[in-house]
Amino acid sequence: MYFHGVPGSRLSRLLPGVLAAPRGGRVIAIDGPGSGLSDPQRGRRLIDWPHDVAALAALGLGRFAILGYSGGGPYALACAYAMPSASSGPRW
């Protein structure tokens, strides 16, 4: 999963997609809150992001990796904190 920088949106996934495709991978880019087609959410905290990622992964992704670029870096770190591995489960 790719978390875009600021400013940006899910449409900035081109470079990660070009790098992943030859290796059999795919890139799923998610608009951050208030970016692209995503509505801003009052009272939302950074640690709420891993819930969204977990819900998306539960749709059948199985194993996945995370890449956060620029402003997407804190979102990637929130996921690393809340979901350190599939075997240990979330920390929220």
Order of alpha helices (4+ residues) and beta strands (2+ residues): beta-alpha-beta-alpha-beta-alpha
